[in-house]
Amino acid sequence: MFQFADLEAALDEARKVLAEMALDGIPTAEDQPIWIEIFDENLHRVAKLVLQLKVEYGSGR
């Protein structure tokens, strides 16, 4: 468990860690995101960062 000065500091670190996790491979389908959750001292979730691959096709496909 890590402790941060405030939520913004925790979010900054979570963004960095999520980017590092993506180096191992981005999600291959929309139903397989990777995420990081941030909890307060009472273990209540206060934020969730999600990295998800989304593919949209044009009308010509």
C-alpha positions as CSV (number, residue, x, y, z in Angstrom):
1,M,0.0,0.0,0.0
2,F,1.2,3.5,-0.8
3,Q,0.3,6.8,0.8
4,F,0.3,10.1,-1.0
5,A,-0.1,13.7,0.1
6,D,-3.4,14.2,-1.7
7,L,-5.6,12.7,-4.4
8,E,-3.9,14.6,-7.2
9,A,-0.6,13.1,-6.3
10,A,-2.1,9.6,-6.2
11,L,-3.7,10.2,-9.6
12,D,-0.3,11.3,-11.0
13,E,1.4,8.2,-9.8
14,A,-1.5,6.0,-11.0
15,R,-1.2,7.5,-14.5
16,K,2.5,6.7,-14.6
17,V,2.0,3.1,-13.4
18,L,-0.8,2.5,-15.8
19,A,1.4,3.7,-18.7
20,E,4.1,1.3,-17.5
21,M,1.6,-1.5,-17.4
22,A,0.6,-0.7,-21.0
23,L,4.2,-1.3,-22.0
24,D,3.7,-4.9,-21.3
25,G,0.8,-4.9,-23.7
26,I,-2.3,-2.8,-24.3
27,P,-5.7,-4.5,-23.9
28,T,-6.6,-6.5,-27.0
29,A,-10.4,-6.3,-26.7
30,E,-12.9,-3.8,-25.3
31,D,-13.9,-6.2,-22.6
32,Q,-10.3,-6.6,-21.3
33,P,-9.3,-3.2,-19.9
34,I,-6.4,-2.6,-17.4
35,W,-7.1,-0.4,-14.4
36,I,-5.8,1.0,-11.2
37,E,-8.0,1.8,-8.3
38,I,-7.2,4.5,-5.6
39,F,-8.6,4.0,-2.1
40,D,-8.7,6.2,0.9
41,E,-7.4,5.3,4.3
42,N,-10.7,3.5,5.1
43,L,-10.4,1.4,1.9
44,H,-13.2,3.2,0.1
45,R,-12.5,3.6,-3.6
46,V,-12.1,7.3,-4.5
47,A,-11.0,6.9,-8.1
48,K,-10.4,4.3,-10.9
49,L,-8.2,4.8,-13.9
50,V,-9.0,2.6,-16.9
51,L,-7.1,1.9,-20.1
52,Q,-9.2,0.3,-22.7
53,L,-8.7,-0.3,-26.4
54,K,-11.6,0.7,-28.6
55,V,-11.8,0.1,-32.3
56,E,-14.4,1.9,-34.4
57,Y,-14.9,1.1,-38.1
58,G,-16.1,3.4,-40.8
59,S,-19.3,2.8,-42.7
60,G,-17.3,1.3,-45.6
61,R,-16.3,-1.8,-43.7
